[in-house]
Amino acid sequence: MAHKSAFISLVGRPNTGKSTLLNALIGEKIAITSHHPNTTRRAIRGILTRSESQLIFVDTPGLHKPRTPLGGALNQVATENMESVDLILLCLPADEEIGSGDAYIARTISAQPGAKKFAIVTKSDKVDRAKLPAQLLAVQELARNAGFDWDEIVPISARLGEQIPLLIDLLEKYAPEGPAFYPEAMRSDQELEIEIAELIREAAITDLSEELPHSLAVVVEDLTTRDNKEMVDIHASIIVERESQKGIVIGARGQRLKGIGSQVRPAIESKLGKRVYLALNVKVVPNWQRDPKALAKLGFTQR
């Protein structure tokens, strides 16, 4: 059998389960997750290599009506990563009604005639099984109103792993013939500093109010392996927009910031296979979400 390979874009509104699905498909944590919308801010590639195929998944930020230049940049990332891919997976939660945002994304998908199109009905474990057929019919109608038909509609629960093996088999079936683009052992092509920054951000936004997570970014300023090769020093900055937010992240007597470090350090040590000294500080960059220069420094650009 000829070897197959495919680039596969995961798209959808914010909080539709894209990152959780990516992690389930790869079989390990590639993308951070939280209950906050727009947790994903970059195109994150996860790589699944099997004996006769390699599937490269691209998790994208949730498409939404932007209120800031950052929001516009995130939408651009999502839209660009629908272009020139082999398959597009639109994530649609089983426990939410199809809405105008889904219709907009479906029309965008319709403009990509070269890509196979899957509807992934996520979070199927959150609804009564008797209600699922009605949602599947609504998903089917969504595509028809946008001028196309789904190649496959697959209900899944990424949290429970339900239907994930079936989905992988279907993706392999639709993948075109092609070589492996990445080494067999590689699971993601993210830069190490970005992976670590994302882990810190995930820990930092835990239990925060709805506004603050959007105002928070993380930059790894320095990553150095000590001479004995057994320990890594990491200095990272948590970026916020206002002094009041800085106080929230630091917490009384610095306890919240200390807790963030304690929470994330084991995950970083597991990723690096070494002990880690983690130094965190909090910086205020006023209105960075709306400042083009600040966005560029943080790696977000918009044409």
Buried (B, 14 or more C-beta within 10 A) or exposed (E): EEBBBBBBBBBBBBBBBBBBBBBBBBEEBBBBBBEBBBBBBBBBBBBBBBEEBBBBBBBBBBBBEBEBBBBBBBBBBBBBBBEEBBBBBBBBBBBBEBEEBBEBBBBBBBEBEEBBBBBBBBBBBEBEEEEBEEBBEBBBEBBEEBEBEBBBBBBBBBBEEBBBEEBBEBBBEBBEEBEBEBEEEBBBEBEEBBBBBBBBBBBBBBEBEEEBBBBBBBBBEEBEEEEEEEBBEBBBBBBBBBEEBBEBBBEEEEEBBEBBBEBBBEBBBEBBEBEBEBEBEBEEBEEBBBBEEBBEBBBBEBE
